[in-house]
Amino acid sequence: MFGPSRRVARRTARRTSRRQAYLQDAMSGGYEEPAPPPAQAAPVEPDYAAELQKLASLRDQGIIDDAEFDAKKKQILGI
């Protein structure tokens, strides 16, 4: 195959390969992997000492009695 028909065949092959490359790029770039869910922060542990100090101050002020203080302290400490 020589002459103009050879040129047409080459041009057609080039166009086809370009189209295929374009479509392949479009297809591969069109889908992205879903992002993993954000990492959950570790739950903040309550400050037991601060809570117990608040309870002690309430007890010292006479707002709660010793039994209520002891019950709440056991609840906070998980005893």
N, CA, C and O atoms as a Maestro MAE file, in Angstrom:
{
 s_m_m2io_version
 :::
 2.0.0
}

f_m_ct {
 s_m_title
 :::
 protein
 m_atom[316] {
  # First column is atom index #
  i_m_mmod_type
  r_m_x_coord
  r_m_y_coord
  r_m_z_coord
  i_m_residue_number
  s_m_chain_name
  s_m_pdb_residue_name
  s_m_pdb_atom_name
  i_m_atomic_number
  :::
  1 25 0.846 -1.154 0.000 1 A "MET " " N  " 7
  2 3 0.000 0.000 0.000 1 A "MET " " CA " 6
  3 2 0.903 1.231 0.000 1 A "MET " " C  " 6
  4 15 1.598 1.509 0.978 1 A "MET " " O  " 8
  5 25 0.881 1.952 -1.099 2 A "PHE " " N  " 7
  6 3 1.694 3.145 -1.242 2 A "PHE " " CA " 6
  7 2 0.814 4.304 -1.654 2 A "PHE " " C  " 6
  8 15 -0.311 4.124 -2.118 2 A "PHE " " O  " 8
  9 25 1.352 5.499 -1.475 3 A "GLY " " N  " 7
  10 3 0.655 6.681 -1.969 3 A "GLY " " CA " 6
  11 2 -0.367 7.217 -0.986 3 A "GLY " " C  " 6
  12 15 -0.203 7.085 0.226 3 A "GLY " " O  " 8
  13 25 -1.420 7.821 -1.509 4 A "PRO " " N  " 7
  14 3 -2.405 8.491 -0.664 4 A "PRO " " CA " 6
  15 2 -3.129 7.553 0.293 4 A "PRO " " C  " 6
  16 15 -3.465 7.949 1.409 4 A "PRO " " O  " 8
  17 25 -3.369 6.340 -0.119 5 A "SER " " N  " 7
  18 3 -4.095 5.429 0.768 5 A "SER " " CA " 6
  19 2 -3.276 5.093 2.010 5 A "SER " " C  " 6
  20 15 -3.826 4.884 3.092 5 A "SER " " O  " 8
  21 25 -1.948 5.043 1.840 6 A "ARG " " N  " 7
  22 3 -1.079 4.790 3.004 6 A "ARG " " CA " 6
  23 2 -1.149 5.966 3.984 6 A "ARG " " C  " 6
  24 15 -1.195 5.763 5.197 6 A "ARG " " O  " 8
  25 25 -1.157 7.194 3.455 7 A "ARG " " N  " 7
  26 3 -1.270 8.380 4.298 7 A "ARG " " CA " 6
  27 2 -2.596 8.391 5.057 7 A "ARG " " C  " 6
  28 15 -2.637 8.736 6.238 7 A "ARG " " O  " 8
  29 25 -3.642 8.024 4.398 8 A "VAL " " N  " 7
  30 3 -4.968 7.991 5.027 8 A "VAL " " CA " 6
  31 2 -4.980 6.959 6.148 8 A "VAL " " C  " 6
  32 15 -5.540 7.202 7.217 8 A "VAL " " O  " 8
  33 25 -4.375 5.833 5.907 9 A "ALA " " N  " 7
  34 3 -4.330 4.771 6.913 9 A "ALA " " CA " 6
  35 2 -3.548 5.226 8.139 9 A "ALA " " C  " 6
  36 15 -3.965 4.994 9.274 9 A "ALA " " O  " 8
  37 25 -2.389 5.890 7.896 10 A "ARG " " N  " 7
  38 3 -1.597 6.400 9.030 10 A "ARG " " CA " 6
  39 2 -2.363 7.452 9.824 10 A "ARG " " C  " 6
  40 15 -2.391 7.420 11.054 10 A "ARG " " O  " 8
  41 25 -2.983 8.388 9.103 11 A "ARG " " N  " 7
  42 3 -3.734 9.449 9.762 11 A "ARG " " CA " 6
  43 2 -4.882 8.865 10.588 11 A "ARG " " C  " 6
  44 15 -5.132 9.302 11.711 11 A "ARG " " O  " 8
  45 25 -5.560 7.898 10.035 12 A "THR " " N  " 7
  46 3 -6.670 7.267 10.750 12 A "THR " " CA " 6
  47 2 -6.169 6.538 11.992 12 A "THR " " C  " 6
  48 15 -6.798 6.593 13.049 12 A "THR " " O  " 8
  49 25 -5.038 5.856 11.860 13 A "ALA " " N  " 7
  50 3 -4.472 5.135 13.008 13 A "ALA " " CA " 6
  51 2 -4.073 6.121 14.101 13 A "ALA " " C  " 6
  52 15 -4.314 5.873 15.283 13 A "ALA " " O  " 8
  53 25 -3.452 7.258 13.701 14 A "ARG " " N  " 7
  54 3 -3.074 8.263 14.702 14 A "ARG " " CA " 6
  55 2 -4.290 8.834 15.408 14 A "ARG " " C  " 6
  56 15 -4.289 8.972 16.632 14 A "ARG " " O  " 8
  57 25 -5.318 9.163 14.660 15 A "ARG " " N  " 7
  58 3 -6.535 9.714 15.267 15 A "ARG " " CA " 6
  59 2 -7.167 8.712 16.230 15 A "ARG " " C  " 6
  60 15 -7.612 9.063 17.322 15 A "ARG " " O  " 8
  61 25 -7.191 7.473 15.795 16 A "THR " " N  " 7
  62 3 -7.787 6.442 16.636 16 A "THR " " CA " 6
  63 2 -7.010 6.282 17.937 16 A "THR " " C  " 6
  64 15 -7.605 6.187 19.010 16 A "THR " " O  " 8
  65 25 -5.674 6.251 17.844 17 A "SER " " N  " 7
  66 3 -4.877 6.084 19.058 17 A "SER " " CA " 6
  67 2 -5.030 7.295 19.980 17 A "SER " " C  " 6
  68 15 -5.057 7.144 21.202 17 A "SER " " O  " 8
  69 25 -5.130 8.491 19.402 18 A "ARG " " N  " 7
  70 3 -5.340 9.685 20.237 18 A "ARG " " CA " 6
  71 2 -6.691 9.637 20.940 18 A "ARG " " C  " 6
  72 15 -6.796 9.935 22.129 18 A "ARG " " O  " 8
  73 25 -7.723 9.258 20.187 19 A "ARG " " N  " 7
  74 3 -9.054 9.152 20.804 19 A "ARG " " CA " 6
  75 2 -9.064 8.133 21.934 19 A "ARG " " C  " 6
  76 15 -9.628 8.372 23.002 19 A "ARG " " O  " 8
  77 25 -8.428 6.992 21.679 20 A "GLN " " N  " 7
  78 3 -8.385 5.958 22.711 20 A "GLN " " CA " 6
  79 2 -7.622 6.439 23.940 20 A "GLN " " C  " 6
  80 15 -8.036 6.178 25.070 20 A "GLN " " O  " 8
  81 25 -6.507 7.141 23.728 21 A "ALA " " N  " 7
  82 3 -5.746 7.667 24.857 21 A "ALA " " CA " 6
  83 2 -6.571 8.691 25.630 21 A "ALA " " C  " 6
  84 15 -6.564 8.701 26.860 21 A "ALA " " O  " 8
  85 25 -7.287 9.558 24.899 22 A "TYR " " N  " 7
  86 3 -8.128 10.557 25.550 22 A "TYR " " CA " 6
  87 2 -9.231 9.891 26.369 22 A "TYR " " C  " 6
  88 15 -9.480 10.266 27.514 22 A "TYR " " O  " 8
  89 25 -9.882 8.909 25.774 23 A "LEU " " N  " 7
  90 3 -10.957 8.214 26.480 23 A "LEU " " CA " 6
  91 2 -10.431 7.469 27.695 23 A "LEU " " C  " 6
  92 15 -11.080 7.443 28.741 23 A "LEU " " O  " 8
  93 25 -9.261 6.865 27.562 24 A "GLN " " N  " 7
  94 3 -8.683 6.140 28.696 24 A "GLN " " CA " 6
  95 2 -8.346 7.106 29.827 24 A "GLN " " C  " 6
  96 15 -8.601 6.801 30.992 24 A "GLN " " O  " 8
  97 25 -7.777 8.264 29.503 25 A "ASP " " N  " 7
  98 3 -7.487 9.271 30.526 25 A "ASP " " CA " 6
  99 2 -8.768 9.773 31.170 25 A "ASP " " C  " 6
  100 15 -8.836 9.948 32.386 25 A "ASP " " O  " 8
  101 25 -9.782 10.001 30.348 26 A "ALA " " N  " 7
  102 3 -11.053 10.497 30.879 26 A "ALA " " CA " 6
  103 2 -11.699 9.458 31.787 26 A "ALA " " C  " 6
  104 15 -12.274 9.796 32.822 26 A "ALA " " O  " 8
  105 25 -11.599 8.196 31.393 27 A "MET " " N  " 7
  106 3 -12.218 7.136 32.191 27 A "MET " " CA " 6
  107 2 -11.462 6.927 33.498 27 A "MET " " C  " 6
  108 15 -12.083 6.735 34.544 27 A "MET " " O  " 8
  109 25 -10.154 6.959 33.453 28 A "SER " " N  " 7
  110 3 -9.394 6.706 34.676 28 A "SER " " CA " 6
  111 2 -9.444 7.903 35.613 28 A "SER " " C  " 6
  112 15 -9.397 7.717 36.829 28 A "SER " " O  " 8
  113 25 -9.537 9.104 35.104 29 A "GLY " " N  " 7
  114 3 -9.582 10.292 35.948 29 A "GLY " " CA " 6
  115 2 -10.974 10.611 36.445 29 A "GLY " " C  " 6
  116 15 -11.135 11.435 37.345 29 A "GLY " " O  " 8
  117 25 -11.982 9.974 35.876 30 A "GLY " " N  " 7
  118 3 -13.355 10.282 36.253 30 A "GLY " " CA " 6
  119 2 -13.794 9.633 37.543 30 A "GLY " " C  " 6
  120 15 -14.772 10.068 38.150 30 A "GLY " " O  " 8
  121 25 -13.097 8.609 37.974 31 A "TYR " " N  " 7
  122 3 -13.485 7.912 39.192 31 A "TYR " " CA " 6
  123 2 -12.369 8.015 40.204 31 A "TYR " " C  " 6
  124 15 -11.228 7.649 39.922 31 A "TYR " " O  " 8
  125 25 -12.691 8.505 41.361 32 A "GLU " " N  " 7
  126 3 -11.707 8.593 42.423 32 A "GLU " " CA " 6
  127 2 -12.100 7.637 43.537 32 A "GLU " " C  " 6
  128 15 -13.282 7.431 43.815 32 A "GLU " " O  " 8
  129 25 -11.106 7.068 44.155 33 A "GLU " " N  " 7
  130 3 -11.361 6.205 45.303 33 A "GLU " " CA " 6
  131 2 -12.007 7.036 46.401 33 A "GLU " " C  " 6
  132 15 -11.586 8.167 46.646 33 A "GLU " " O  " 8
  133 25 -13.015 6.500 47.059 34 A "PRO " " N  " 7
  134 3 -13.612 7.260 48.159 34 A "PRO " " CA " 6
  135 2 -12.595 7.442 49.283 34 A "PRO " " C  " 6
  136 15 -11.825 6.538 49.606 34 A "PRO " " O  " 8
  137 25 -12.617 8.612 49.853 35 A "ALA " " N  " 7
  138 3 -11.681 8.910 50.933 35 A "ALA " " CA " 6
  139 2 -12.058 8.094 52.163 35 A "ALA " " C  " 6
  140 15 -13.241 7.910 52.448 35 A "ALA " " O  " 8
  141 25 -11.068 7.609 52.884 36 A "PRO " " N  " 7
  142 3 -11.387 6.866 54.111 36 A "PRO " " CA " 6
  143 2 -12.028 7.814 55.121 36 A "PRO " " C  " 6
  144 15 -11.748 9.012 55.118 36 A "PRO " " O  " 8
  145 25 -12.877 7.282 55.972 37 A "PRO " " N  " 7
  146 3 -13.516 8.160 56.954 37 A "PRO " " CA " 6
  147 2 -12.470 8.801 57.856 37 A "PRO " " C  " 6
  148 15 -11.448 8.188 58.163 37 A "PRO " " O  " 8
  149 25 -12.724 10.023 58.275 38 A "PRO " " N  " 7
  150 3 -11.733 10.683 59.139 38 A "PRO " " CA " 6
  151 2 -11.557 9.922 60.443 38 A "PRO " " C  " 6
  152 15 -12.496 9.337 60.981 38 A "PRO " " O  " 8
  153 25 -10.339 9.948 60.926 39 A "ALA " " N  " 7
  154 3 -10.034 9.238 62.171 39 A "ALA " " CA " 6
  155 2 -10.772 9.909 63.329 39 A "ALA " " C  " 6
  156 15 -10.753 11.131 63.477 39 A "ALA " " O  " 8
  157 25 -11.403 9.100 64.121 40 A "GLN " " N  " 7
  158 3 -12.128 9.610 65.274 40 A "GLN " " CA " 6
  159 2 -11.119 9.923 66.378 40 A "GLN " " C  " 6
  160 15 -10.221 9.131 66.664 40 A "GLN " " O  " 8
  161 25 -11.285 11.068 66.975 41 A "ALA " " N  " 7
  162 3 -10.417 11.424 68.090 41 A "ALA " " CA " 6
  163 2 -10.772 10.540 69.284 41 A "ALA " " C  " 6
  164 15 -11.934 10.200 69.504 41 A "ALA " " O  " 8
  165 25 -9.761 10.186 70.031 42 A "ALA " " N  " 7
  166 3 -9.998 9.364 71.216 42 A "ALA " " CA " 6
  167 2 -10.854 10.156 72.198 42 A "ALA " " C  " 6
  168 15 -10.629 11.350 72.394 42 A "ALA " " O  " 8
  169 25 -11.827 9.504 72.811 43 A "PRO " " N  " 7
  170 3 -12.669 10.231 73.753 43 A "PRO " " CA " 6
  171 2 -11.840 10.782 74.902 43 A "PRO " " C  " 6
  172 15 -10.947 10.121 75.432 43 A "PRO " " O  " 8
  173 25 -12.161 11.989 75.259 44 A "VAL " " N  " 7
  174 3 -11.423 12.644 76.333 44 A "VAL " " CA " 6
  175 2 -11.861 12.049 77.661 44 A "VAL " " C  " 6
  176 15 -13.051 11.996 77.972 44 A "VAL " " O  " 8
  177 25 -10.880 11.602 78.439 45 A "GLU " " N  " 7
  178 3 -11.210 11.045 79.744 45 A "GLU " " CA " 6
  179 2 -11.500 12.197 80.704 45 A "GLU " " C  " 6
  180 15 -10.799 13.209 80.704 45 A "GLU " " O  " 8
  181 25 -12.517 12.036 81.501 46 A "PRO " " N  " 7
  182 3 -12.839 13.107 82.443 46 A "PRO " " CA " 6
  183 2 -11.734 13.274 83.476 46 A "PRO " " C  " 6
  184 15 -11.009 12.333 83.803 46 A "PRO " " O  " 8
  185 25 -11.629 14.483 83.973 47 A "ASP " " N  " 7
  186 3 -10.622 14.792 84.983 47 A "ASP " " CA " 6
  187 2 -11.218 14.436 86.347 47 A "ASP " " C  " 6
  188 15 -11.949 15.222 86.949 47 A "ASP " " O  " 8
  189 25 -10.888 13.237 86.812 48 A "TYR " " N  " 7
  190 3 -11.465 12.745 88.069 48 A "TYR " " CA " 6
  191 2 -11.073 13.625 89.254 48 A "TYR " " C  " 6
  192 15 -11.888 13.886 90.138 48 A "TYR " " O  " 8
  193 25 -9.836 14.073 89.265 49 A "ALA " " N  " 7
  194 3 -9.370 14.882 90.391 49 A "ALA " " CA " 6
  195 2 -10.155 16.186 90.491 49 A "ALA " " C  " 6
  196 15 -10.519 16.613 91.586 49 A "ALA " " O  " 8
  197 25 -10.413 16.816 89.348 50 A "ALA " " N  " 7
  198 3 -11.154 18.084 89.355 50 A "ALA " " CA " 6
  199 2 -12.588 17.863 89.836 50 A "ALA " " C  " 6
  200 15 -13.128 18.669 90.593 50 A "ALA " " O  " 8
  201 25 -13.203 16.754 89.384 51 A "GLU " " N  " 7
  202 3 -14.579 16.473 89.814 51 A "GLU " " CA " 6
  203 2 -14.634 16.200 91.317 51 A "GLU " " C  " 6
  204 15 -15.536 16.661 92.016 51 A "GLU " " O  " 8
  205 25 -13.659 15.450 91.787 52 A "LEU " " N  " 7
  206 3 -13.640 15.160 93.225 52 A "LEU " " CA " 6
  207 2 -13.392 16.420 94.051 52 A "LEU " " C  " 6
  208 15 -13.944 16.561 95.143 52 A "LEU " " O  " 8
  209 25 -12.573 17.330 93.545 53 A "GLN " " N  " 7
  210 3 -12.354 18.593 94.249 53 A "GLN " " CA " 6
  211 2 -13.626 19.426 94.302 53 A "GLN " " C  " 6
  212 15 -13.918 20.058 95.318 53 A "GLN " " O  " 8
  213 25 -14.384 19.428 93.206 54 A "LYS " " N  " 7
  214 3 -15.662 20.158 93.200 54 A "LYS " " CA " 6
  215 2 -16.624 19.559 94.225 54 A "LYS " " C  " 6
  216 15 -17.299 20.269 94.971 54 A "LYS " " O  " 8
  217 25 -16.659 18.224 94.231 55 A "LEU " " N  " 7
  218 3 -17.533 17.561 95.207 55 A "LEU " " CA " 6
  219 2 -17.092 17.871 96.635 55 A "LEU " " C  " 6
  220 15 -17.927 18.113 97.506 55 A "LEU " " O  " 8
  221 25 -15.787 17.863 96.875 56 A "ALA " " N  " 7
  222 3 -15.275 18.155 98.217 56 A "ALA " " CA " 6
  223 2 -15.630 19.578 98.627 56 A "ALA " " C  " 6
  224 15 -15.966 19.832 99.784 56 A "ALA " " O  " 8
  225 25 -15.554 20.509 97.671 57 A "SER " " N  " 7
  226 3 -15.917 21.891 98.024 57 A "SER " " CA " 6
  227 2 -17.414 22.002 98.313 57 A "SER " " C  " 6
  228 15 -17.821 22.759 99.195 57 A "SER " " O  " 8
  229 25 -18.238 21.248 97.572 58 A "LEU " " N  " 7
  230 3 -19.681 21.255 97.856 58 A "LEU " " CA " 6
  231 2 -19.956 20.658 99.245 58 A "LEU " " C  " 6
  232 15 -20.816 21.137 99.983 58 A "LEU " " O  " 8
  233 25 -19.209 19.611 99.577 59 A "ARG " " N  " 7
  234 3 -19.365 18.987 100.892 59 A "ARG " " CA " 6
  235 2 -18.927 19.952 101.996 59 A "ARG " " C  " 6
  236 15 -19.581 20.071 103.033 59 A "ARG " " O  " 8
  237 25 -17.792 20.649 101.747 60 A "ASP " " N  " 7
  238 3 -17.288 21.597 102.744 60 A "ASP " " CA " 6
  239 2 -18.233 22.779 102.934 60 A "ASP " " C  " 6
  240 15 -18.304 23.349 104.023 60 A "ASP " " O  " 8
  241 25 -18.947 23.144 101.894 61 A "GLN " " N  " 7
  242 3 -19.901 24.258 101.990 61 A "GLN " " CA " 6
  243 2 -21.214 23.821 102.621 61 A "GLN " " C  " 6
  244 15 -22.052 24.654 102.965 61 A "GLN " " O  " 8
  245 25 -21.392 22.516 102.770 62 A "GLY " " N  " 7
  246 3 -22.612 22.005 103.377 62 A "GLY " " CA " 6
  247 2 -23.734 21.774 102.378 62 A "GLY " " C  " 6
  248 15 -24.870 21.523 102.781 62 A "GLY " " O  " 8
  249 25 -23.446 21.850 101.101 63 A "ILE " " N  " 7
  250 3 -24.484 21.651 100.077 63 A "ILE " " CA " 6
  251 2 -24.842 20.172 99.974 63 A "ILE " " C  " 6
  252 15 -26.010 19.823 99.805 63 A "ILE " " O  " 8
  253 25 -23.835 19.302 100.075 64 A "ILE " " N  " 7
  254 3 -24.086 17.857 100.096 64 A "ILE " " CA " 6
  255 2 -23.479 17.294 101.377 64 A "ILE " " C  " 6
  256 15 -22.542 17.863 101.939 64 A "ILE " " O  " 8
  257 25 -24.028 16.169 101.828 65 A "ASP " " N  " 7
  258 3 -23.486 15.559 103.053 65 A "ASP " " CA " 6
  259 2 -22.465 14.482 102.701 65 A "ASP " " C  " 6
  260 15 -22.218 14.215 101.525 65 A "ASP " " O  " 8
  261 25 -21.873 13.864 103.726 66 A "ASP " " N  " 7
  262 3 -20.814 12.874 103.521 66 A "ASP " " CA " 6
  263 2 -21.302 11.653 102.750 66 A "ASP " " C  " 6
  264 15 -20.554 11.106 101.941 66 A "ASP " " O  " 8
  265 25 -22.529 11.216 102.978 67 A "ALA " " N  " 7
  266 3 -23.056 10.036 102.292 67 A "ALA " " CA " 6
  267 2 -23.191 10.313 100.791 67 A "ALA " " C  " 6
  268 15 -22.843 9.468 99.966 67 A "ALA " " O  " 8
  269 25 -23.695 11.490 100.448 68 A "GLU " " N  " 7
  270 3 -23.837 11.849 99.036 68 A "GLU " " CA " 6
  271 2 -22.454 11.979 98.372 68 A "GLU " " C  " 6
  272 15 -22.254 11.572 97.228 68 A "GLU " " O  " 8
  273 25 -21.515 12.557 99.123 69 A "PHE " " N  " 7
  274 3 -20.148 12.688 98.605 69 A "PHE " " CA " 6
  275 2 -19.542 11.317 98.316 69 A "PHE " " C  " 6
  276 15 -18.965 11.096 97.251 69 A "PHE " " O  " 8
  277 25 -19.678 10.396 99.278 70 A "ASP " " N  " 7
  278 3 -19.121 9.053 99.102 70 A "ASP " " CA " 6
  279 2 -19.778 8.318 97.937 70 A "ASP " " C  " 6
  280 15 -19.102 7.627 97.174 70 A "ASP " " O  " 8
  281 25 -21.091 8.465 97.800 71 A "ALA " " N  " 7
  282 3 -21.809 7.787 96.717 71 A "ALA " " CA " 6
  283 2 -21.346 8.322 95.341 71 A "ALA " " C  " 6
  284 15 -21.094 7.557 94.411 71 A "ALA " " O  " 8
  285 25 -21.246 9.635 95.254 72 A "LYS " " N  " 7
  286 3 -20.824 10.239 93.978 72 A "LYS " " CA " 6
  287 2 -19.367 9.916 93.671 72 A "LYS " " C  " 6
  288 15 -19.004 9.708 92.513 72 A "LYS " " O  " 8
  289 25 -18.531 9.873 94.710 73 A "LYS " " N  " 7
  290 3 -17.121 9.545 94.514 73 A "LYS " " CA " 6
  291 2 -16.981 8.118 93.970 73 A "LYS " " C  " 6
  292 15 -16.179 7.866 93.070 73 A "LYS " " O  " 8
  293 25 -17.760 7.200 94.518 74 A "LYS " " N  " 7
  294 3 -17.717 5.819 94.035 74 A "LYS " " CA " 6
  295 2 -18.203 5.738 92.587 74 A "LYS " " C  " 6
  296 15 -17.671 4.969 91.786 74 A "LYS " " O  " 8
  297 25 -19.219 6.541 92.263 75 A "GLN " " N  " 7
  298 3 -19.748 6.548 90.889 75 A "GLN " " CA " 6
  299 2 -18.691 7.095 89.917 75 A "GLN " " C  " 6
  300 15 -18.501 6.550 88.829 75 A "GLN " " O  " 8
  301 25 -18.013 8.166 90.314 76 A "ILE " " N  " 7
  302 3 -16.992 8.762 89.442 76 A "ILE " " CA " 6
  303 2 -15.821 7.805 89.251 76 A "ILE " " C  " 6
  304 15 -15.332 7.642 88.132 76 A "ILE " " O  " 8
  305 25 -15.372 7.180 90.315 77 A "LEU " " N  " 7
  306 3 -14.229 6.290 90.230 77 A "LEU " " CA " 6
  307 2 -14.583 4.902 89.715 77 A "LEU " " C  " 6
  308 15 -13.696 4.098 89.427 77 A "LEU " " O  " 8
  309 25 -15.868 4.620 89.600 78 A "GLY " " N  " 7
  310 3 -16.300 3.330 89.077 78 A "GLY " " CA " 6
  311 2 -16.114 2.191 90.064 78 A "GLY " " C  " 6
  312 15 -15.886 1.046 89.674 78 A "GLY " " O  " 8
  313 25 -16.212 2.514 91.326 79 A "ILE " " N  " 7
  314 3 -16.021 1.507 92.366 79 A "ILE " " CA " 6
  315 2 -17.353 0.862 92.694 79 A "ILE " " C  " 6
  316 15 -17.417 -0.020 93.550 79 A "ILE " " O  " 8
  :::
 }
 m_bond[315] {
  # First column is bond index #
  i_m_from
  i_m_to
  i_m_order
  :::
  1 1 2 1
  2 2 3 1
  3 3 4 2
  4 3 5 1
  5 5 6 1
  6 6 7 1
  7 7 8 2
  8 7 9 1
  9 9 10 1
  10 10 11 1
  11 11 12 2
  12 11 13 1
  13 13 14 1
  14 14 15 1
  15 15 16 2
  16 15 17 1
  17 17 18 1
  18 18 19 1
  19 19 20 2
  20 19 21 1
  21 21 22 1
  22 22 23 1
  23 23 24 2
  24 23 25 1
  25 25 26 1
  26 26 27 1
  27 27 28 2
  28 27 29 1
  29 29 30 1
  30 30 31 1
  31 31 32 2
  32 31 33 1
  33 33 34 1
  34 34 35 1
  35 35 36 2
  36 35 37 1
  37 37 38 1
  38 38 39 1
  39 39 40 2
  40 39 41 1
  41 41 42 1
  42 42 43 1
  43 43 44 2
  44 43 45 1
  45 45 46 1
  46 46 47 1
  47 47 48 2
  48 47 49 1
  49 49 50 1
  50 50 51 1
  51 51 52 2
  52 51 53 1
  53 53 54 1
  54 54 55 1
  55 55 56 2
  56 55 57 1
  57 57 58 1
  58 58 59 1
  59 59 60 2
  60 59 61 1
  61 61 62 1
  62 62 63 1
  63 63 64 2
  64 63 65 1
  65 65 66 1
  66 66 67 1
  67 67 68 2
  68 67 69 1
  69 69 70 1
  70 70 71 1
  71 71 72 2
  72 71 73 1
  73 73 74 1
  74 74 75 1
  75 75 76 2
  76 75 77 1
  77 77 78 1
  78 78 79 1
  79 79 80 2
  80 79 81 1
  81 81 82 1
  82 82 83 1
  83 83 84 2
  84 83 85 1
  85 85 86 1
  86 86 87 1
  87 87 88 2
  88 87 89 1
  89 89 90 1
  90 90 91 1
  91 91 92 2
  92 91 93 1
  93 93 94 1
  94 94 95 1
  95 95 96 2
  96 95 97 1
  97 97 98 1
  98 98 99 1
  99 99 100 2
  100 99 101 1
  101 101 102 1
  102 102 103 1
  103 103 104 2
  104 103 105 1
  105 105 106 1
  106 106 107 1
  107 107 108 2
  108 107 109 1
  109 109 110 1
  110 110 111 1
  111 111 112 2
  112 111 113 1
  113 113 114 1
  114 114 115 1
  115 115 116 2
  116 115 117 1
  117 117 118 1
  118 118 119 1
  119 119 120 2
  120 119 121 1
  121 121 122 1
  122 122 123 1
  123 123 124 2
  124 123 125 1
  125 125 126 1
  126 126 127 1
  127 127 128 2
  128 127 129 1
  129 129 130 1
  130 130 131 1
  131 131 132 2
  132 131 133 1
  133 133 134 1
  134 134 135 1
  135 135 136 2
  136 135 137 1
  137 137 138 1
  138 138 139 1
  139 139 140 2
  140 139 141 1
  141 141 142 1
  142 142 143 1
  143 143 144 2
  144 143 145 1
  145 145 146 1
  146 146 147 1
  147 147 148 2
  148 147 149 1
  149 149 150 1
  150 150 151 1
  151 151 152 2
  152 151 153 1
  153 153 154 1
  154 154 155 1
  155 155 156 2
  156 155 157 1
  157 157 158 1
  158 158 159 1
  159 159 160 2
  160 159 161 1
  161 161 162 1
  162 162 163 1
  163 163 164 2
  164 163 165 1
  165 165 166 1
  166 166 167 1
  167 167 168 2
  168 167 169 1
  169 169 170 1
  170 170 171 1
  171 171 172 2
  172 171 173 1
  173 173 174 1
  174 174 175 1
  175 175 176 2
  176 175 177 1
  177 177 178 1
  178 178 179 1
  179 179 180 2
  180 179 181 1
  181 181 182 1
  182 182 183 1
  183 183 184 2
  184 183 185 1
  185 185 186 1
  186 186 187 1
  187 187 188 2
  188 187 189 1
  189 189 190 1
  190 190 191 1
  191 191 192 2
  192 191 193 1
  193 193 194 1
  194 194 195 1
  195 195 196 2
  196 195 197 1
  197 197 198 1
  198 198 199 1
  199 199 200 2
  200 199 201 1
  201 201 202 1
  202 202 203 1
  203 203 204 2
  204 203 205 1
  205 205 206 1
  206 206 207 1
  207 207 208 2
  208 207 209 1
  209 209 210 1
  210 210 211 1
  211 211 212 2
  212 211 213 1
  213 213 214 1
  214 214 215 1
  215 215 216 2
  216 215 217 1
  217 217 218 1
  218 218 219 1
  219 219 220 2
  220 219 221 1
  221 221 222 1
  222 222 223 1
  223 223 224 2
  224 223 225 1
  225 225 226 1
  226 226 227 1
  227 227 228 2
  228 227 229 1
  229 229 230 1
  230 230 231 1
  231 231 232 2
  232 231 233 1
  233 233 234 1
  234 234 235 1
  235 235 236 2
  236 235 237 1
  237 237 238 1
  238 238 239 1
  239 239 240 2
  240 239 241 1
  241 241 242 1
  242 242 243 1
  243 243 244 2
  244 243 245 1
  245 245 246 1
  246 246 247 1
  247 247 248 2
  248 247 249 1
  249 249 250 1
  250 250 251 1
  251 251 252 2
  252 251 253 1
  253 253 254 1
  254 254 255 1
  255 255 256 2
  256 255 257 1
  257 257 258 1
  258 258 259 1
  259 259 260 2
  260 259 261 1
  261 261 262 1
  262 262 263 1
  263 263 264 2
  264 263 265 1
  265 265 266 1
  266 266 267 1
  267 267 268 2
  268 267 269 1
  269 269 270 1
  270 270 271 1
  271 271 272 2
  272 271 273 1
  273 273 274 1
  274 274 275 1
  275 275 276 2
  276 275 277 1
  277 277 278 1
  278 278 279 1
  279 279 280 2
  280 279 281 1
  281 281 282 1
  282 282 283 1
  283 283 284 2
  284 283 285 1
  285 285 286 1
  286 286 287 1
  287 287 288 2
  288 287 289 1
  289 289 290 1
  290 290 291 1
  291 291 292 2
  292 291 293 1
  293 293 294 1
  294 294 295 1
  295 295 296 2
  296 295 297 1
  297 297 298 1
  298 298 299 1
  299 299 300 2
  300 299 301 1
  301 301 302 1
  302 302 303 1
  303 303 304 2
  304 303 305 1
  305 305 306 1
  306 306 307 1
  307 307 308 2
  308 307 309 1
  309 309 310 1
  310 310 311 1
  311 311 312 2
  312 311 313 1
  313 313 314 1
  314 314 315 1
  315 315 316 2
  :::
 }
}
